[in-house]
Amino acid sequence: MNEIKRQFGLIRKVKFIRSKYQQLKLSDWHYKYLLNFFKQHLWFILILIVLLFVQGVIETLLIVFSRYQISNQQKLWLAPFFWQFLIIFLILFFINSYFSIRQEKTLGVWLSNGIRRRLFKAYLDQALVKMNLKKKTDLIAKISYQLPLTSMGVSNSFFGSLRWIIYVTIAVFISYWSGLNWALVLSANLILSAIIMLSAYFVSRRYISQEVTFYSQIIKQIDINTTEKHFLKSFNQEKSVLNQFDRLVDFDSFFRVRRDLWMKMGAKVIFAVLLLLSVFINFFSTGFFSWLKLITPETRFLLIFLLIYFSRAINESLRVGLYLYPARLGMFLTILKNGSVVRRDKTLVFGQTVNFTSRKFKLFKEGVYYSHFKISLARGGRYLFYSSRAIGKTALAELLAGLGAYTPKAVKVKIDNHRIDYSFWQKFGQGICYFDFNFFSEKSLMEFILGKDKETTDFSQIERALKILEINKKIANLVSHNNNFNSSAKMALSSKLSAFSLYALHCLVNEPCFIIIDNAWIDLKYEEIIEILKILDDKLPRSTIIIFSRDNNDYLNYQKKYEMDENFSSEV
């Protein structure tokens, strides 16, 4: 009884999600991307089309030579050289097949690579605050499962259509050349191909849309729970996670069994129809040969090849029907509209001041609105933002660091009297160091200190950094006691004092224009952190240091203090 209820539950779930992806509509940018891809590889595609048609010509010539040899018609001037030409054409056939298959697979790989890079680039071009766990799992699902739908679907449907044209053409040529009723062969092929292709398309649309839903959910479920491993193990959530996983697998398996059943049955139905047709022709219909004008042994020999190419054409129509919907669905899911690019590749350089202004904005969704907001930050200045309330200190720190804002269009920035939008301010990644309290990385300590990947770092930069570390040995010892800066930063970042020291070393080496320190560091009230702050104050006179805190303090000689309240007042 429980099994019956479970199956009914699956069926209800099927009905609920059935129409989710079935009525999809592709937009202009989907077709534009595909068209640009074809234009970019036009000559490659043309060569592939030529290879496919040449293969059809070679196969036709092989049939011609075989027919004359079997019929013993020695009038053909090539008859004495039959075996030589047969071997030559067989070699050409295999060479042509090799290159055509390689061209087709290469084109599919290029399409996948282009879309994969586009997806990854779109993820990297987001603001840091938008790079959440859901976006990451969506990216993995698209690259690991939804992307192959696009490449396989486009390749099989497009080139399957070309192969279908070739096979139908060869079948009609055989019929016409042998004196058969070629119009009947063509009509039968067109009608059967249309019926099979449409049937396969609707079967594919019914089951592929459901498979995409649940298989993608399985991938997302695995990624989310492997990322949240600490929560999972700390609160003993293994059993509930496995139960969710099992339910998704049950749904996915239910759809896969039914999909494979119908698809395999479709292929067997085609085989049975062709088998019955050949039996009917050979054994039951004596007048059928006359109607087809199939009256000589030579033309009867061609019936074998006619059935072969007839079945190949039908098989290609089945392939096109099965892969046309996955191609459309894959394009819908993976070819996304280009969003705004937040690439932090510019270096902040200014001489006097940077001003942030807004007529009306808020720091976060539940926060208060600030009217006539203005912050002026001078080069080399020291500033304190404090409030004992949860009013958005971290949100303001991230806004100043260019990591994102809740209302970015409402914020304007002026660099030395040159006004820019906040979206442009977000491009300044170099020259700004934000002490992120929750930062995590497994890069090496030296990579963190330099702010560069080891592949883009030269030895002179490492030598310069080591000299600065030697001068600031007290801070360096808080990061690594044995001065092994090639080790992972994971351990250093797990200790807040070591992590703060690591950020300080990064600032001493790179001398950024802006140093922004979140209140979580200052609120620890470690004496070592206060001492490191004073070292930064002394050794980086041209850097603007911005500190956030719960309490008012005098750790540095501040040019201005801002009390973060509803009015955002400031005091000198």
N, C-alpha and C positions, 0 to 999 in steps of 0.2 A: 504493500500500500504506500509506504514512504517513497519507494522508487517511482511509482505512478505519479504521486504528487510532485516529485522532483522533476519528472519529465514534463508535466503540465506547466510547472513553473518555468522551465526552459522555453516552452512554446510561447508562453505569454511574453517572456522577455524578447523572443524573436520578433513577435508582432510589434513590440514597443520600439525596437531599434531599426526595423526593416526599412523605413523610409528616410532614415537619417542622411544617407549618402546617395540614395537612388535618384533624387531629383536635382542633382548638382548641375550647376550652370557655369561653364567656363567663361572667364572675362577676357578683355582685350589683351591684357598683359600675358596671359597664358599662351595665346596663339602668337603674340608678338615675340615672346622668348623663343618659341619653337621655330618660328620663321627666321629669326636672326641666327639661330644655331644652324639651320639648313643653309643659309646664305654664307655663313662663315666657313662651312665645310662643303661648299657647292661642288668643287672639282672632285673631292673624295667621294661624294654621293653619286656624281655622274659616272665615275669610273666603276663604282659598285653596280649601278644599274646596267652599264654596258657589259660587265662580267656576267650578270644574271641572264641577260638576253643572249650573250655568246654561248653560255652554257646550254640554253634552249636550242640554239642552232646546232651545237655539237651533238646533243642528244638526238635531234631530228636526223642529222646526217648518219649517225650510227644506225638508226632504224632503217634508213634508205639502203645503206650498204648491206645490212643484214637481210633485208627483204629480197634484194636482187640475188644475193648469194644462195639463200634458201630456195628461191624459185628457179635457180640454175639458168638465169638469163645471162648468157655470156656476151650478149650484144653490148653490154655496158663496157665502155673502153677502160674502166678502172678494174674490171673483173680479175685480170691476171695479177694485180697488185692488191687484192682484197685484204689479205692478212697484214700486209705492211701498213696499209692505210687504216685498218682497224686498230692496230697497235698504236699508231700515231694519234688517232683521234681519242683513244682511251687515255693515253698519256695527257693529251690536251684537256680531256674531261677532268682528270684528277687534279691537274695543275690549276685549272680554272676554278674548280670547286674549292680547292685550298684557299686561293686568294679571295674568292667571293665570301667564304665563311669568315676569313680573317678580317676582311673589310667591314662586314656586317657587325661582328663582335666588337671590333675596335670603335666603330661609330657609337654603339651602345655604351661602351666604357667612357668615351668622351662626353656623351650626354650625361651620364651619371656623375662624372667628375665635375662637370660644370655646375650642375644643380647642387651637388654636395658642397662645393666651395661657396656657392651663393647662399645656401642655408647657414653654413658656419660663419660666413662673413656677416650675415644679417644678425646672428646671435652676438658676435663680437662687437658690432656697431651699436648695440644698445647701451644705454646708460647703466652704470654699475648697479644702481638701485633696482633696475628692472630685470637683472639677471638672477631671477629666483629659481627655486627648485623645479617648479612646473615648466618654466621655459627650457630648462636643461633636459628634463625628461621628454618633452615634446621634440626637442632637437634629436635626441637619441632614437626615438621612435620613428621619426621621419627618415633619418639616415639609414637605420638598420633594416626597416621593413617597407616603409612607404616609398622610398626612393627606388628600390628594385621594381616596384609596380610601374613606375614611369619608364625606366629604361627598357624593361622587357616588353611592356605594353606597346610603346612607340615602335620599337624595333620589329616586333612580331606582326603588328597590325599594318605598318607601312610596307615593309618588305614582303610580308605575306601577301599583300594585295598585288605586288609586282609579280611574285611567283605564281599567283593564281592566274594573272593575265597570260603569263608565259605558258603555263600548262594548258589553259583553255585554247590558246593559239595553236599549240602543237597538236592537241586533239582535233581541232577543226581542220588543220593542215593535213593530218593523216586521213581524215574522212574525205576531204576534197581530193587529195592526191590519189586515193584508192577508188574514187568513184562512188563513195558512200553518200548517204543523205546527210551532208554536213550541217544543214540547217536544223535538222532534228537533233543532232548531237549538241549543237550550240544552244538550242532552246532548252534541252533537258539539263545541260550543265548550268545555265543561267538560273533556271527555276529552282533546281535542287540546291545550288550554292546560296541563293537568296534565302530559301527556307531554313537551311542549316545555319547560316550566319546569323540571322535574326534570332533563331531559337537559342543559339549559343550565347548571343549577346544578352538576352534577357535572363538566361540561367546564370551567367557570370555576374550580371548586375544584382541579382537576388542574393547570391552567396558571397561574392567578393566583398560587397559593402559591409556585410555582417562580420566577415573574417577580419577586415581591417579594424573594425571597432574593437573587437575583443583581443586580437593579437597585439595591437598597439597598446591596449590597456595592460596586457601581461608584461610587456617590455617596460612600461612606465612603472608598474607595480614593483618590478625587480629593482629598477634603478632608484626609486624613492626609498625603498627599505634598506638597500645597501648603503645609501648615503646617510640615512638616519639610523645607522647601526648602534650609536651610543644610546639613543632613546629606546631602541628595540631591546637591547640587552639589559639596560638599566631597569626597565619597567616590565620585563618578562612578557614581551608582546609577540614572541615567536609563534605561539599557537594561533592567535587571531590573524596574524599576517599569513600564515600557511592556509588558514580557512578561506581568506579572501582570494589567495592565489589559486586554491583548488576550485573555487566557484568560477573564476575567470577561465581556467583551463577546461572545466566542464562545458561552459558555453562555447568556447572556441572549438573543442573537439566535436561537439554536436553539429556545428556548422560545417566543419571540415569533412566529416563522414558523409553528410548528405550532399555536399558539393562534389566530392570525389565520386560518389555513387552516380550522380546524374551525368557528370562529365565522361566517366568511363563507359557508362551505358550508352551515351551518345555516340562514342566511337564504335562501339560494338553494333549499334543499330545501323550505322553507315556500312560497316563490313557485311552485315547480314543482307542489307538491301542489294549491295553489289553482287554478293554470292547468289542470291535468288535471281537476280537479273541475268547473270551468266548461265545459270541452270535453265532458266526459262528460254533463253535464246537458243541454247544448244540442244535441248531435248523436247521442248513442248511446242515451239512455234516454228513449223516448217516454212510458213510463208513470211516469217519475219526477215529472213535473209534476203529474200527477193525485194521486200519493201526497202531494206537498207541498201539494196544493190550489192549485197555481200554474196556473190555467186561464184567466185573463183578461189582456188586454194591460196593464191598470193594475198588476196584481200582478207581472207579469213585469218591468215597469219597476223595481219595488222590489228585484228580484234583484240589480241592480247595487249598490245601497246596502247590501243585506244582505251581499254579498261584501266590500264595502269595510270595513264595521264588523266583519265576521267576521275579516278579515285584520288589522285594527287591534288587535282583542282578542288575536289570536294573537301579533302583534308585541309587544304590551305584556307578555304572559306570557313571551316570550323575553327581554325587557328585565329583567323582575323576576328571572328565573332567573339571568341573567348578572351582575346587580349585587347579588344577595342575599349571595353569599359574600364579594365585596369589602367589603360593608358590615360583615359580621361580622368579617372579618379586620382591616379598618381600625380598628374599635372595639377589638379585642383588642390592636393594636399601639400605638394612640395615646391611648386613654383609660386612663391608668395610675392605680393606687391612690395616694391622697395620702400622701406620706411626711412625715417630720419637717421642719418649717420652720426654717431657720437664717437668719433675717433680722437683719442686724446694724444695727438701726435705733435702738437705745437708747443713751443717753449715760451713761458711767460717771461717777458722782459718789460720793465717799466722804470721810469725815472723818478717820478714824484709821488703820485697817489693813484689808488684804485677805489672807486666809489660804487656802492650798490644802492640802488634806489627803487622804490615802488610806490605807486599811489595807494594800492590796496592789494594785500596778498596774505596768505597764511602758510605756515611752515609744514603743517600736516593736516590730515583730514579733520581730526577732532580739535585742532588748534583754533586760537582766536585770530581774527583778522587784524592786521596792522595797517594803519593808514599813515600816509606820508612817511614811509620808512626810508631811512638813509643811514648808511654806514660809510665812513671815510677812513681809509687805511693808507698811511704814509709809508714810503720806503724806509725800512729800518726801524719802524715803530713797534711798540709793545702794547698789546691790547688785551683787556680782560672782559669776558662776557660771563655774567654769573646770575644765578637764580636758584633758590632752594626748591622751586616747584618743577614738576615735569612739564615744562612749557615748550620744549623743542630745541634744547641746546645742541644735541647731536644732529638734528635736522638742519639747523643753521650752520653748523660746522661743515656738514656735507655740501650744503649750498655754496658756501664760500670756497670749498675745495673743488667745486665744479663736478661733483658726483651726482647731482640731480636736485630738482626742486619740485615741490608739490604743484606750484603754479608757475612754471618756468617763463611763460609768456608775459607774466606780470612784473618780472624782475628785469631791470636794465642795469648794465655795467658800463662804467666810464673809466678808461685807462688813459691817464694823462690827458684828460679832456677829449678823448676819442671814444664816442659812444658806440657800444656794441650790444647785441642781444645776448641773453643768457645762454642761448643755444651755442653761440660762438665761444663764450667763456668756457663752456664744457670741453672745448677742444684743447685747452691748455692742460696737458698732462705733465709736461716737463716744467720744472721750476716751482712746483707746488708739492709739498709733502704733508699729507694728512696722517696723523697718528691714529690709525684705526684700531680700536680696542679689541675687535673681533677678527682681526686679520689672521689668516691661516695659509701656510705655504710649506711645501717640501723642497723648495729650491735650496741651493747652498747658501750659506751665510754671505759669501762674497758676492753672489748674484744679487742678494737682497741689498747689500751695502751699496753696490754700484747701480742698482736699479736696471740691470741689463741681463739678458740671457747670456750664458757662457759662449754660445755660438757667435754672438755679436760683440764680444769683448776682446780687446787686444791686450797684450802683456803690459804695455806702458800704463794703461789704466789701472791694472792690478798693482803694479809697482807703486804708483802714486797713492792708491788707497792704503797699501801696507805702511807707507811712511806716515800717513795721517793716523792710522791705528796705533803705530808705535808712539807717536806723540801723545795720543789720548789712551794710554795703556790702561788707565784705571777703568774707563768705560768699556774698553775692549775685553778686559778680564771678566766683566759681568756678563758678557755674551758667550765667551769661550775661554775657559780656564787654561787650556793647553794651546791656545792660539791656532786651532785647527778651523780655519774659515772655509774649508772645502766641505765640511760636514753639513748635514741638513739643518735648515732653520727651524724645523718642526719642534725640536726640544727647546730652543731659545724662545720661541713664540708661546710655548706652553707656560712659561713663567713670565708674569707681567713685568717684573723688574728687568729681566733679560730682554724682553720684547721692547720695552721703552728704550733701553740702552741700544738695541739694534737700530731702532728708528733714529736715535741721536747720531749714531755713527754714519748712517745714510746721509743725514743733514750735514755733518762735518765734511764728508767727502764731496758732496754734490753742491753745497751752498745754495739751496733753493731760495727763490724770492719770498715765497709764502711758507711758513711753518704753522700748521693748524693742529692744535692738541685738544682732543676730546676731553670732556669733563671727567670721564670714567678714570683716566689716569691720575688726574690731580686729586680726585676725591679719595684715592687710596691713601694719600698723605704719607707716602714713603719719604723719608729724609733723603734717600739716594736719588729719587726722582727730582726733588727740589734742587739738589746739588747739581744734577745733570742739566736742569733748566738754566741755572746760573752760568754753567759752562757754555751752553749754547748762546746765552745772552752776551757773554764776553767775546766769544770767538767768531760770532756771525753778526757783526754790527750792521751789515747791509740787508740782512734778512728780516722780513716782517714776521714777528712771532705773535700768534693769536691763541690765547688760552681760554678755555671754557672751564667753569667750575660751579659747584653748588654754592660755595661761600665766597664772600669778598676776601681778597688776600692781597698781600704786598710782596709776593715772592720776587717780582721784578719791578723795575721802575717804569710803570705803565704810563704811556702818553694819554690814554683815555680808558675809562671803565664804562661798560654798558650793563645796566641792570635790566634783565629781560623780564618785563612785566607787560601788562596790557598796553601801556603807552610806549614801551621800549625807550626809557629815558637813559640819558648818558650823563656822566660827570667827569670833569677833568681831573 
